[in-house]
Amino acid sequence: MMNLRVLKYPMFIVGLLLVLSCMMIILSSMIILPMYLQNGLKLSAFATGLMLLPCVFDQLSGAE
């Protein structure tokens, strides 16, 4: 059984919601940004991939 006593602390809930919202923003930008670059700016898939390549290296290295 999981220990749910930490949920009675309001600051834990606030921190949990902040982390959840930040992760949702980061993950949605990983989906929306390539679509915008290809459809909105009419870039090719290759050019879009080259533009987003530094982001991949940042995520692999753990940098923020």
CYANA upper distance limits for C-alpha pairs under 8 A (distance plus 0.5 A):
  4 LEU  CA      8 LYS  CA      8.45
  6 VAL  CA     12 PHE  CA      7.54
  7 LEU  CA     12 PHE  CA      7.22
  7 LEU  CA     13 ILE  CA      6.95
  9 TYR  CA     13 ILE  CA      7.27
 10 PRO  CA     14 VAL  CA      6.81
 11 MET  CA     15 GLY  CA      6.57
 12 PHE  CA     16 LEU  CA      6.51
 13 ILE  CA     17 LEU  CA      6.63
 14 VAL  CA     18 LEU  CA      6.68
 15 GLY  CA     19 VAL  CA      6.68
 16 LEU  CA     20 LEU  CA      6.64
 17 LEU  CA     21 SER  CA      6.57
 18 LEU  CA     22 CYS  CA      6.62
 19 VAL  CA     23 MET  CA      6.65
 20 LEU  CA     24 MET  CA      6.73
 21 SER  CA     25 ILE  CA      6.75
 22 CYS  CA     26 ILE  CA      6.72
 23 MET  CA     27 LEU  CA      6.52
 24 MET  CA     28 SER  CA      6.44
 25 ILE  CA     29 SER  CA      6.60
 26 ILE  CA     30 MET  CA      6.94
 27 LEU  CA     31 ILE  CA      7.26
 28 SER  CA     32 ILE  CA      6.55
 29 SER  CA     33 LEU  CA      5.99
 30 MET  CA     34 PRO  CA      7.64
 31 ILE  CA     35 MET  CA      7.42
 32 ILE  CA     36 TYR  CA      6.64
 33 LEU  CA     37 LEU  CA      6.67
 34 PRO  CA     38 GLN  CA      6.62
 34 PRO  CA     48 THR  CA      6.94
 34 PRO  CA     52 LEU  CA      8.49
 35 MET  CA     39 ASN  CA      6.29
 35 MET  CA     40 GLY  CA      8.01
 36 TYR  CA     40 GLY  CA      5.33
 36 TYR  CA     41 LEU  CA      7.18
 37 LEU  CA     41 LEU  CA      5.54
 37 LEU  CA     42 LYS  CA      7.00
 37 LEU  CA     43 LEU  CA      6.41
 37 LEU  CA     48 THR  CA      6.80
 38 GLN  CA     42 LYS  CA      5.38
 38 GLN  CA     43 LEU  CA      5.22
 38 GLN  CA     44 SER  CA      6.55
 38 GLN  CA     45 ALA  CA      7.05
 38 GLN  CA     48 THR  CA      7.23
 39 ASN  CA     43 LEU  CA      7.81
 43 LEU  CA     47 ALA  CA      6.60
 43 LEU  CA     48 THR  CA      6.79
 44 SER  CA     48 THR  CA      6.68
 45 ALA  CA     49 GLY  CA      6.58
 46 PHE  CA     50 LEU  CA      6.75
 47 ALA  CA     51 MET  CA      6.70
 48 THR  CA     52 LEU  CA      6.75
 49 GLY  CA     53 LEU  CA      6.44
 52 LEU  CA     56 VAL  CA      7.30
 53 LEU  CA     57 PHE  CA      7.19
 54 PRO  CA     58 ASP  CA      6.79
 55 CYS  CA     59 GLN  CA      6.75
 56 VAL  CA     60 LEU  CA      6.67
 57 PHE  CA     61 SER  CA      6.63
 58 ASP  CA     62 GLY  CA      6.67
 58 ASP  CA     63 ALA  CA      5.73
 58 ASP  CA     64 GLU  CA      7.40
 59 GLN  CA     63 ALA  CA      6.66
 59 GLN  CA     64 GLU  CA      7.89
